[in-house]
Amino acid sequence: MRNVLTEATAAEIRKILAAHTPWGIAGQAGTHAPPDAVEARQMRTPDGQAKARSIIEAAHKAAAGGDYACRFGRYPILEAYQQQWSPDSPHDLLLEYLNAPDFLGLVRDITGIDNLVKADAQATMFGPGHFLGRHIDSHVAEGWRVAYVLNMAGDDWHPDWGGYLNFLDEDGDIVEGWRPRFNTLNLFSVPQAHSVGYVPPFAPAQRFAITGWVRDR
């Protein structure tokens, strides 16, 4: 769904993501390994920097071996809201908007799933070297029904810069890929196989987005 927000609102959210979000790093190295992260405040310490390097190295090793892996910039909006990292911040207000009747009603109308009751959220930033390996989002027991990506990449995002949301069939072929368009909402049911394509070192921009799942419990 393109132009899902007003132009002024979308521009403000992009500004918040680009200039006023304390980015940490998230990663995972293997399907059965737990996800790991270093938050922005930890990145300023030697121990945090060492942990970030370890996350990156482990993710690359797992990916090279054909296992699931990922690494990308992240700000955990839901966790920050629950733990009151920055009360009444723009990120908190955004989470409240995503759980307001207007947004949840829109997702119900589009998907035809009437029992969606809440949404979680994280801010994500894919820059050079970042990727999200093929996975299916199988957390049905946690109420995950619909995955969403509220894209805030620039209008000039070039196909050669990677970062596409790709959908794969059982043979591993990409059957559809969605360019990260500014002010565009992607919705898709889970579980199903998908990934975010590798962003190459020469990419001059960052792929900003708000992502998460809309749940039935």
N, C-alpha and C positions, 0 to 999 in steps of 0.2 A: 504494500500500500504506500504509494508515493505521496509526498507533501502531507504527511499525517498530522503535523503540527503547523501552527501559523509560522510564517517566515521569521518573525521576530523571536518567537519562543525557541525555534530550532537554532537560530543564530546564538541565542543566549546560552543554550545548553552546550553547544559546541565550544563557546568561549570558556565556559566552566571546565569542560573536559581538557581543553588545550592549555589553559593558564592557571587554573585554580583547583586542580585535583592532585593530591599527594600520591603519586603512582608508586606502587611496589611491584614485585614480580611474582608470578604464579607459575607453577610447573608440576609436571607429573612424569614419572619414569616407569612405565609399565602398567598394564591393565590392572594388576592386583596390588600395585603400590598405592599408598595414600597420596592425595594431592598435597602439595607443600607450597609455602609462600613466605615471602619476606616483605613486610610492610615498609612504607616509605621511611618512617622514623627509625626502623632498624637498619635501613640501607646506609644510614650515615655513620654506622659503627663498623669497626674492623670485622667483628664477628658476623654482622649482618651481610657485609660484602662477601665474606668467605662462604657463607651459606648460599647466597645468590649464585656464586660461581659453581658451587656444588650442585645446585638445582639444575643449572644450565648444562653442565657436563653430563649429569645423569640422564637428563632428557634426551640429549644428543645420542648418548650411547644406546638408550632404549629404542629410539627411532631408527638408528642404524641397524639394529637387530630385527627390525620389523615389528616391534611391539608398540603399543599405544604410548604416545608421549605428547607433551605440549609445553610451550613457554610463551608468556605474553605479559604485558603490563596489566595490573589490576588494582582497582580500589573496591573493597567489599562493602557496597552500600548497605546491604541488609545488616551485616555484622556491625558496621559503624553506627547504624541507627539503633540497634538493640543495646549496644554497649555505650551509647551516648558519647562517641568520640568527639563530635562537634554538633551539639544540639542546635536544631533550627537552621542547619546549613542548607545550601541549595541541594545537596545530595539527599538530605533527609526529606526535603519538600518534594523532590522528584519521586522518591519511593512512595510517599503518601499519594501523589498523583496517580502512580501506577496501580494503586489499590483503591482508587476512588471509583464510584459507579460509572463515570464516563468511559474510562479506559477498559475496565473489566466488562462493561456492557458491549463495547466495540468488539472485543475479542470473542465474547459469546456469540454476537451476531455473525461475525465472519466465519467462525469455526462450527457453529451449530451445537456447541457443547454448553449446555445451560447451567451446569453445576460448578462452573469455575468460580472460586471464592477469593483467591488472593494471588499476588505475584511477588516473587523475590526479585533481587536485582544486584548486579555488579557493574561497575564501569570497567570497560576493557580497552586496551590500547595495543594494537599490533603494529610494531615497527620492524626495521630490518632484523632478520634472524628469527622472527617470531612465527609460530605456527600452532595449529591445533589438529592433532592427528585424528584419524578416522575413529569414530565411536558412535554409540547409539542412544545415549541418555536413557538408561534402562531403569531409572528410579521410580517405577510405577507405584511402588509401595509408599513412597513419600508424597504421592499425589501429583507428580509431574504429568501434565497432559499436553501442554502446548509450550514449545520453546519459542522465544521471541528475540529479535535483534532490532533495536532501534538505532539505525545507522546514522553516524554523524561524521563520516569521512567527507572530505572535500568533494565538490562537484567535479573537480578535475582528476579524480582518481583514475589512473591508467591501468588497463588490463595487465600490462607487463609488471605491475607492482605487486601482483599476487593478492592475497587477502580475500579471495572470493569464498563465499559460503557454498561449498560443493556437496552434492548428494550423490551417493554411490550405490550401485546395484550389488547383487551377491557375488559377481565376478570381479568386483573392485573397479569397474568402469565408472567414470563420472557421467551421470545421465543428465545432470542439470547443475548449473553454477550461477549464483547470483552476485552481481557486482555490488560492492558496498557503496550505495548511493546516499547522498546527504538527505536527511529528513525522510527516510524511508523505513517503514516497519515491515520486517520479515516475520512471518508466523509459520510454524510447521509442527505437525504432530510428532510426538515421541512415544516409543522408541523408533528410530530409523537411522541408518548409517549416514553420517555427514562429517565434514571436516572444514577447517579454515586453511586455505592454501598458504604456503610459505611466502613470507615477504622477503624479497631478495635484498642484499646489502646496498644496492644502488637506489632503492626506493627513497625518494626525497620527502615523503609525507608519512603521516601516521593514520592508521585506521581506528578512529574512535567509535565507540558504540556503548549503549546500555544493553545488557543482555541478562537473560534469566529464564524462568519458567513460570507459567501460569498454572495454578494447582486447583485440584478439586477438594483438597483438605489441608 
